[in-house]
Structure formats: structure tokens, C-alpha cells
Amino acid sequence: MPIQITKLDSSQADFQSALSALLAFEASTDDAIETAVTAILADVKARGDAAVLEYTNRFDRIPYGGATSMAAFEVSQQELQAALAALPDTQRQALQTAADRVRAFHQRQKQELNGFTYTEADGTVLGQKVTPLDSVGIYVPGGKAAYPSSVLMNAIPAHVAGVGEIIMVVPTPDGVKNQMVLAAAAIAGVTRVITIGGAQAVAALAYGTETITAVDKIVGPGNAYVAAAKRRVFGVVGIDMIAGPSEILVVCDGTTDPDWVAMDLFSQAEHDELAQAILLCPDAAYIARVEASLNKLLPAMPRAATIRTSLTDRGALVKVRDMDEACAIANAIAAEHLEISAEEPQQWADKIRHAGAMFLGRFSSESLGDYCCGPNHVLPTSRTARFSSPLGVYDFQKRSSIIHVSEAGAQTLGKVAAELAYGEGLQAHARSAELRLKSAI
């Protein structure tokens, strides 16, 4: 049965409304999930380790009657190194190569910790100091959705930034540990690994328990319970983002093998039924060839049912007037992943302002970025690329302003500050500045 994918044409009068309807996605909040998460957060905050132990035994089905102490969930550095050593050579080498490339890219993002200062003519010194966060919690999905690449992408930037403690939490349903995830933690410089997950893990990282130190920021993907928990603890700790479904937008001039484009669309559609895959192209005949490729290649996909639902419900093949219009539409979509599959991709990339990551040229498949190119695969979704950026070293460093006003500087700045403070009705602010004026002595 052919895939019933949406087909749009930018020349049609109702194109904008049809595109808006296609892009519309609002993460619905499940009242039952919100209620459960609220209760779990409050319980962990009140009872600490005892609550985490109870929920982990229950939700992760820990065998042999469950663990009796939090120590059972701690993974030693020796176990991490053993997991790395035990991997098949091909896996270990691939993981190390990916880690080296991710680290090399993120090293270039690092801001020097001494920041900058400058001295004004009157001796006032102003500047900025850059410091890493003290501690970070990294949430890594477990069970069937175990992603070593997520370990690398979240932990390595934190390590490069100079974060002192990196605590990784990862659920292990039925007590089964994913050895490649543990190996990735060893390579990435994770400080502690604790095999807990869900809202209780987020609560433990945010509030701290007897055995888990509260962190400054929590990053990493998770299920609906994890997302709800991260949303609720924001403010107590920092978070990276609340990610929506995965997205790919392919802008193609019609010169790429249609099988390649079809498989690139599959690469995101296979994530889940809500993922979105869209093609923009000015060549109607080529679009028809891509559609034929989609139907030809789908039966061989292990996740064919998920791909079919994703493409049917949220996918689209869009005929545009030309590549300039394709770029304008791409900016409006602001996709998580944008492939520019064209003969001269740079000329079109210069017209793009909004995208989580741009993949230029027909050989730059999005999947390479997911694993080993080097730039981070934690990207803004749901059009948030209009105002936010990929996860990076800058997310694990913060800036403090430096203000060292000289006596001479206070004579000028004090009058300015006092005038503005009186205008705002804040007399204490004004007097605080005026007391530094020589005329006030």
C-alpha cells in the first residue's frame, strides 16, 4: 500500500494555511503524567534516597526482590572501563572516533575562563569573568531506547567546559545495563553513573539526596515523565531544553539520487510517529521519483510501521517555485535538521537564518551528524531554532560581570545613577550613589 504522504504546492492559494497546519505541534500535557510527576518530585524532595530507591525498584522492575540501598545503583569507574574494554574492536574504535571528533569540535567553542577586562580613562575597570558550572546531571534513556551517542553529545561539552562533576543517570529496566552506554561514559569523562531514571532521577539531581549531590543543570532527553519533571524543576536548576519530536527538512535541487533523499527522510521518521520529514524541491518530476523511492524502500525498513505513520501524519513533499523560495520557506519552518542537497549548497546556505543544524551537499546525511561529525546532535525543535542553539560548551559555562569603579569614576557615574534612580522613585538607590560623591563628604 503506497504511503499517503501530504503533497503541497507553494503556488496554491491555500499553501500557507496548509503548511501551518502541517507544522502545528503542541506538546499536550497529560494530566495523569503531571499529577504523578508532581507527587514523585515532592516525595523525593521530602524522603531523598528512600523514595528514589522505592520508585526505581518499582518502575524499573529491579530483579531479586529489588535493591536495598542506593549503593546498588552506583556504577564504578572500574566497571565503566571494563565495559569499554569488553566491546568488540569495531564498536570501541567507532565510539572512540566519534568521541574524538565531538571533543575536537567543542574545544573550539570554549571561552577562556579569564574572560576580558578593560580600563576606562578614570581608572574604572569593567569586564566579564567566565566560569564553568560546578556540577551537571546528564539524563540518558535506558532500556530499548539506549543511546551511547547521547552520552557523548551531552557529557563531552560539559567536560570540555571544565564542569567539576558530571553525574549521569540512566535507567536499567529489569536490571540490564547497556554496555555501550557505560563505555561511552568512560570515554566522555563522566564522574559518576547511577542506574536510576524517570522523574525520581530528575528530582534526585535537582534537589539532592543523601547519596546524590544536587546539580546546577540537568541535560539530556527522556520520556514524557522526564520532560514533565525537567519542566517543573527548572528554576531550582537549569535545563537544556524541552525537546519536541525529531525533524528533518530536505531542500533539494533535484540532482541527488532520490533513494538517498528518501532514506534521509526515513532517518527521522523512524524515531517515532510524531517525527516530521519534509522535502522542498522546485522539480515536480523529481518529487515524484522521491515518492516512488519512499514506497520502494519502505518494506525493507524494520521500523516501517513507525515510518509510515510519521510520513502519513506529519510528512510532506512540497513543490516550490525555485530554490530561493525553498530557502525562504526553510527559514519559516526553522527545522531541527536541514539538509541542502544541491550542486552548490553554500549559495543556498547563505540564505538560511533559522535551522538547528545545516547539512550541506548530497554526501552530508543527517545521520552522520547524529553520530560522528563533531557538532552536537542535541538541537532545537518545533521552530525554536528561531531563537535557540544546539547544545554546546557555552551551555556549561556562565558569565559574571566585573565592575570595579574608581573614585574618579564614581563622581561621574554617581550623578548619572542618582538622576535615573530619582526618576524611578528609588531614593535609596540614588542616595547610595550620591554618598560616593566628593560633594557629599
Secondary structure, 3 states (H helix, E strand, C coil): CCCCCEEEECCCCCHHHHHHHHHCCCCCCCHHHHHHHHHHHHHHHHHCHHHHHHHHHHHCCCCCCCCCCHHHHEECHHHHHHHHHHCCHHHHHHHHHHHHHHHHHHHCCCCCCCCEEEECCCCCEEEEEEEECCEEEEECCCCCCCCHHHHHHHHHHHHHHCCCEEEEECCCHHHCCCHHHHHHHHHHCCCEEECCCHHHHHHHHHHCCCCCCCCCEEECCCCHHHHHHHHHHECCEEECCCCCCCEEEEEECCCCCHHHHHHHHHHHHCCCCCCEEEEEECCHHHHHHHHHHHHHHHHHCCCHHHHHHHHHHHCEEEECCCHHHHHHHHHHHCCCEEEEECCCHHHHHCCCCCCCEEEECCCCCHHHHHHCCCCCCCCCCCCHHHCCCCCCHHHHEEEEEEEECCHHHHHHHHHHHHHHHHHCCCHHHHHHHHCCCHHHC
